[in-house]
């Protein structure tokens, strides 16, 4: 048994298959992949990694298994899935997932090639665990897969607390011990026991508050899109494949994009925190439902067409225009199941707070258009015209001078 001192859960005991998997190269690589990608450009202490998060997920999964009285090989399969659930992440975590998926067809939870690799497969074989069982659990399949990837999964419990801790933002604080103790299986579903509607609400409230403050902070979104553009340029002009990039770690990718002509400017800007600025920061109502629907459905080529059209109208380099479209507002956790008077109910049908948070998701949505500071005014006006924005409440850069905008909203940071 190995005991690890963790900044969130204190001491974590790792034993059996978890301890053996922890020492494999695919899991050790996660020490070099940041949990929050480029968010450290907003919160300098947000340097925690996928490795420590994986240990936290393992810890909470073990606690849940003990509480649910699940043991033997079945429990070891879940522990293996917990420690391996993030090995498919690309450098900088979710930042490059869309780019990698377009070129490889793989998301971060498509881990068959890694789980079946020599190092990992040998460990699983040694414990009599079938690799395909672990892969299925990581994908959220089956009864026990709900613990790893479901509405009440231990992955979400750990990252909210861990991200809040390392950013110094208090909004992600939840009672993980209460959540774990409230779990039970009813009719094949993982649910929260009687009297835990507020416990479930706390999970959704934490996520709703962390979204605009951390995950979708405008500086985080700008830096993520710049990194994606740099990685895309690197792949298009080097011999590196997307499959190879997927297995890089953060330092490898940083060196690669700074060593390649096509991506060097963006890579240097990121390294020096000389970031693009917001030319447009528009709410869903400013965009309008028809355009929003078109943008939600648009592929990378269609978004690129918008960027080229905006650049043409602004007399700018198309490489200096980034259109950043979030997906449709959603709150998957609202379908969390809770027991109320002995009946399984979805949280969204039981909680007025959750219904309010669903409305908040729509209010928090933003369309971003980013550009070098000297061009934000021209590109903002061009984007307004090309995209047909209804600008009553939209924030459009009105000049190319720093700090002057059409709205009194606080632009802050970048």
N, C-alpha and C positions, 0 to 999 in steps of 0.2 A: 504494500500500500504506500502511496505517495500523498503527502499532505502539502497543499499549496496555499499560501497566504494570499487571499484575494482582497482587493480594495472595497468590494461591495458585499460579499457574503462571508467575509472573514476567512476561516479555515475551510478548505474544500478537500475532502478525502477522495482520492482517485485510486481505484483498485480494479483488479480483474481485467476485462477486455478494455475498459476505459483507460486504464493506466498503460496498457501495452500499445493501444492506438495513439495515445498522446505522444509517444516517442517516434512515430512514423514521419517521414519527410512531408507528406501532404498536410498533416496536422501542424507540424513545426513551421511550415511555410506561412501559416496564418499569423505567426508572430510578426510577419513583415507585411501584413495587409491591414490597413487602418479600418476600424469599424465604421467610421463616419466619413470616409473619403477625404474631401477637401474642407470639411467643416472646421478644421483647426485654423483656417484662415479667418474665421469669425471668432471662435473660442480657442485660444492657444493651447489650453490644456486637454483638448479633445484628441489625444494621441493614442487612445486605447485601441486594441487590436481585436481581430476576429478570434485570435487564440484565447484570450482571456474571456471573451464572450462565450466561446464554445465550452470552456470550463464551467462558466456560470450556468449554461443550459444543462450541462451534465449534472451539476449539483442540484438544480431544481427538479430535473427529471428523476433523479434518485430519490429525492424527498417525496415526490408525487407517487412513485412506485411503492415506497414504503407505506405511505398513507393509504393507498388503494389495495395494499396487501397483494401486490404482484411480485412474484419471485422467480427463481430458476432461470432457465434459458430465455424465457420470454422477457424477463427484466433485463438480461444482458443484451438482448437485441435492441431494446429501447436505449440503453446506455450507449451502445455502439453508435446508434443513429444520432444521439445527442452530441457526442463528441465529433462526429463526422458531418454534421448537417450543413456546415458552411465551407467544406473543402472545395466546392465548385466555384467559389467566388473568384472573379477577376481582380486585378489590381484595383485598389481604391473602392472595393466592395461593389455597391450597386451602381456606381457612377457609369461604368462602361458596359453594364449588362445588356442594354438595348443594342449597342454596337456589336457586341459579341454574338448576341442571338441572331441578328440579321445575317451574319456571316457563317455561323456554325450551326444554327438551329438549337443551341443549348442555352438554358437559363442556369442560374447558380445552383438550383436543386436537381439538375440533371447530372448525377454523379456516378453513373454506372462505370464509366471508364476509370475513375479514380478508385472507387470502392473495389473494383476487380483488378486493380494494379497489383503487382507482385508484393509490395511492402504491406499494403492493407489486407489483401486477400490472405496472406500467410497468417496474419494475426487472427482474422476471423475464423479461418480453418482451424487454428489451434484451439479455439474455444467452441468449436462445433457450431458456428453460426454461418448461415447461408447469406452470401452477399446480396442476393436479390431480395431477401427479407429486409435487410437494412435499407436498401435503396427504396423499397416501398414505404417504409416508415418515414424516411426523410421526405418523401413526396406527400405524406399525410394520409396514406392509404390504411384502411382497416381501423379496428377499434383503438389500438394503441398508437396508431399514427396521429390521432387527434392531439396527443400530448406534445408531439414534435412540430406539427404544422396544422393547426386548427384555430378556431376562434379563441380558444382558451389555452393556447400552447405556451410552453415554458420558454420558448424562444422570445416571444413578445414580452413576457414578464421580465426576463433578464435585460433585454436591450433597453427598455424604457428606463429602468432604474439605473443601469450602467451609463447610459448616455447622459442622463440628468446629472449623475455624480461627476462625470468627467468634464462636462461643459460648465458645471456650476449653476445650471438652471434648475430651479426647484420643482418645476411643473411635472416631471416624470415620476415623482415619488409615489409608489404604490406599496401596499403591504403584501409582499410576495408570499410570506408565510401564511397569512390568512387565506390568500387565493389557493395555495396548494392544499391547505387543510379543508377547504370547502369543495374540492373536486370529488365527483363520484360519477360512476357510469350508470345510466338508466336507459333501458331499451336500446342499447347500442350507441348511445350518445354520451359524450363527456359534458357534464352539466355542473353548475354550482348549486350546492345544497340550499335548503330552505333558509330564508333570512339573509340572503347574500345579494339582493338586488343592488344595494349600495356598493358592495364589493366589486361587482361587475361594472357599475357605472364609473368607479374610480379608474378602472383600466382604460375606458374609453375617454374619460376626461383628460387623463394624462396624455394620451395620444393626441387628442385634439389641441391641447396646449403646446405640445412639443412640435407639432407640425409647422406652424408659422415661426416659432421662436428658434428652432434648431434645424429640422429637416428641410424646410422650405424657406429658410431665411434668404433674403435676396442675394447676399454675398455668397452663400453656399450654392445657390442655383447658378449664379454667374460663373463661379469658378468650376463647377461641375461641367457646364456646357463648354467652357474653354478647354477643359481637359479632354472631353469627348472629341471636340474638333481637332485637337492636337493628335490624339490617338488615331483618329480616322485618317488624317494626313500622313501619319507615320506608316500605317498599314498600306496606304495607296502608293507609297513611294519607296518602300523597303521590301526586302525579301521575307520579312516576318509575316507569318500567317496569323489569322485571328485565333486559330486553335493554339498556336504557340504563345500569343499574347495573353490568352486566358490563363496560362499557367505561370506567367511572370508574377513577381511581387512588386510592391510599390517602388522600392529603390531601382529595380531593373527598368521599370517603365520610365521613371524620371530620367535616367541616364539615356535611354533609347530616344526619347522624344527631344531631348536637348542636343543630341548628337546627329539629328537628321534635319537637313535644310528646311524641308516643308513644314516641320512642326516646331522648329527652334524658337521662333518669335513668341508663340503662345506659351511654350514651355518655360521660356525665360520670364515672361510676364507672370506666370504662376509662381515661379521660384522667388521672384522679387516682390510678389503681391502687388504688381502693377496691373490691376484688373480692368476689364471693360466696365462700363457704366450702363445704367438703365436709360435707354432711350424711350421705352414704353414700359409701363407697369399697370396693366389694365385688369379690372375686375370682370367677372363673368357677365355682368349686366352691360358693361361697356363694349364687350365683344359682340353680344347679341347671339341668340340661340342658333340661327342658321350658320353663321360663321363658326361658332363654337363647335357645332356638330361636324362641320367640314374639317376643322382643325383636329378634332379628336380622331377622325378617321384617316387623316392624312399620313402617308408614309414619308420616309426620309426624302425621297425625290420631290414630293410635293412641297414639303417644308423648304427644301433648297430652292425651288422655283420662287417661293415667296421672298426668300432672302435675296435672290438675284434681282427680282423686280424692285425691291426696296432700295437696293444698292444702286441700280440704274437711275431711279428717280432722284436719289440723293447725290448722284455723281460720286459714289464711293466704291471701294474695292469690295466685291461680294464676300471675300474672306473676312471682312471686318464687320459683317452683319450676322448676328445669331438670333434666330427666332426660337424661343423656348416655350413649348406647349406642355403643360401638365395634362395628365389624363383626366377623365371626367371625375368630379367629386364623388367620393365613395367612402363608406365606413363599414368594412367587412365585419368588424367586431360587433356591429349592432345586431347580428343574428345569433350572438351568444345565447346559449340556453340556460335558463335558471328554473329552479323548482319553486313554484308558488302554490301553496295549498295543495301540495301533492301532484300538481300538474306541471308538465314541462312547457314553458313559454319562452318565446324569443324576446330578448331584452327590448328590442325596438317596439314591441307591442305592449310592454309592461311599464316602460319608463318614459315619462315626459321629458326628462333631461336628455335622453338619447335622441329623441326626436328634435330637440333644440340643437344638439350637437350636429345632427345631420344637416340642418339649415346652416349652421356655422361653417361646415365644410364648403358649402357653396360660396359663402361670403369670403372665405379665405383664399379661394382660387384666384390665381393671377396668370395672365399672359405676359411674358417678358420678351422684349427685344433689346439686345445689348450691342454695344459698339465702343470703339475707343473714345475716350472722353472728348476729344476735339471734334468729333462728328456726331455726338448724340442729338444735337438740335436738328440737323438736317435729316438724320436717319429716323428720328422720332416723328417728324412731320411726314416723311415719305411713308413710313409704316402706317401711320394714321390713314393716309390716302389709299395705299395699296390694299390694306386689310379692311377698309371701310369701318373703322372703329367709331363708336358713338362715344364721344370724349367728354361728356358732362362730368363723369366722375373719374375718368382715366387720368393717369399721371403720364404726361407726354413732355419730354424735354423740349423746351421752347427756344433755347439758344444753345450755342456750342461753348458757352462759358460755364465753368464748373459751378454747381450749386444753385442754378436758376432753373425753375421748373414751372409748369403751368398750374400745379396744385400746391396747396399749402401743407400737404402731407409731409411728414418728416422722412426724407430720403435716407438719412443716416449712412454709416459705413461706406459702402462703395456706391 
